[in-house]
């Protein structure tokens, strides 16, 4: 199966449906995009081989699990050297409460999204984990009062898309 260079409206429909519900069977997906099962299966495999489908996951409800606090934490480092950045990234990558971590431009070096049960758990995370990472100069946190919008589906062009050529490292 060769890597597609363009996505037509059917590929876009497949990706849209899978983003909405990755648990669809191939038969259900094929019916939803007006294909027979074998061509649909082959297209999904080609889309995955092209690197468009990173993974399929089940999204859990944090409220039901008692994880009611969604916190955004800005972290500044003393120095932005490669070893300091790497040390920080490795440390936060091992923490289960860190849902997202971004290297940023602007006033802070990193933005984290952390999910915890309550203020005490947030305090424990900051005091026992985050503040112990070498090289941190400043930690600022903001607690989300309400989640207005949350989505995992990426916006896709309805009519199709031409994929960028893979880089030298194959991505």
N, C-alpha and C positions, 0 to 999 in steps of 0.2 A: 504494500500500500504506500503510495507516494504522499508526501506532505502537500496539502492543498496550498495554493498560493492566493486563492481568493475564496471568500465565503459568499455563497449565494443566499437567497432568501430562505431556502430550506435549512441550510447550515445555521443561519441566524435563529430560525424558529426552533431548531433542535437545542441550541445553546440556551435560548430563553426558557424553554420548557424544563431543561435540566437544572437551570439556576433556580427555578421556582420549586421544583420537586425532583430531586435526584433519585428518589425511590421508585420512579416510574419504571415499569418493565419495558423491555424493548418493544413488545407488542403495543402497549399503551402509548409509548412515545411515537412509534410509527403511525398509529392511527391519528394522533394529535397533529402530526405534521404532514398528513396525507401521503405517506409512503407505505410500501410493504415492508415487513420486518427485516429481510436480508439487506436491502439497500440502506435502511436506517441504521442497522447494526454496523455496516461497513463505514458509513459516514461518521458515526460516533467514534469508531476506532481510529479513523483518519484524523478527526479533531483532537483526540487524545494524543495521538502520535505527533501532531503538530505542536503540542504543548499548550493547547488552549484550555484543556481540562486539567487543572492542577490536582484536584482531589474531590472526593465526594464525602460529605460529612452529614451528621445529624446535629441540628441546632437544638440545644436544650434551653428551657426557660429558667433564667437565673432567679427569678422571683420564687418559683416553686421550690428551688433548691436553697432558698434563704439567702441568696447573694443579692442583697437589696441596694448596696452602695456601689455606684459607678463613679470612679474617681479619675480625674485627669491630673497627672503629676508632671510638672516641668522640672527638669534636672539640668543644672549647669555643672560643668567640670572645671577644675582648676586650670587644666591645660588640655588642649584638643590634639594631643599627640596620638599617633596610631595605636601605641600600646595602651594608653589610657582609654581610648574609645573601645578597643577590643576587650579590655578587662571589664568595663561597664557592660558591654553588650553580652558577654558570656555570663556575667552575674545575673542580669535581669532575665536572660533567656531560660535560666533554670528555675525561675519562680512561677508557680502555677497561677498565682493571682494576677500576673501581668498578661493581659490579653493582647495588647498591641504595644509596640515600641518603635518610635520613629526618630531617626537622626534628623535634626531640624536646622534651618537657618533662623536667624533672628536672635531674640534675647536669651533663649535657652538652647542647650545642646540636644536634649532629648525630650520627647513627649511620650508619656506612658499612659495607657488606659488600664486601670486596675479594677478588678471586681472583688469585693469582699462583703462579708455579712453585715458588719456594723463598724462604728467608729473605733471600738477597741481593737478590732482586727486590723483596721487601717493603721492605727497607732503601732501595733506590734510589727506590721510589715515595714513601716517607715523606720522605726527605732531598731529593730533586730536584723533587718535585712538591707534595706535601701541605704540607710545612713552608714552602714559598715563597709560599703564598697569604697575602696581607695580612690581618691582623686575627686570626690564630689565637693563642690563649693556651695551649692545652693539647691534646695528642694522647695518647690511651691506646689501646693495641691489645691484643686478645685473640685468640689463635690457636685455631681449632676443632680439637680432637683427633680427633673422629669426628662424622660427620653421622648423627644418629639418625633424623631424618625430614626429607624434602624433598618438597614437593608444590607444584604450580601450580594445581590444581583448587580452585575456591572451593566451600564447602559450600552446597548448594542444598536448599530445602525440597521434600520428595517430593511433596506434594499440590498445590503451586502457590504463587503469590506475586502480590501486588498491587504494581505498580510505583509508585514515588513520582512525583508530577507533576513535569514538567520545571521547572527554575528559570527565572528571567527571562532568563538568558544561554543558555537552550536545552539545558542539561544535565540 
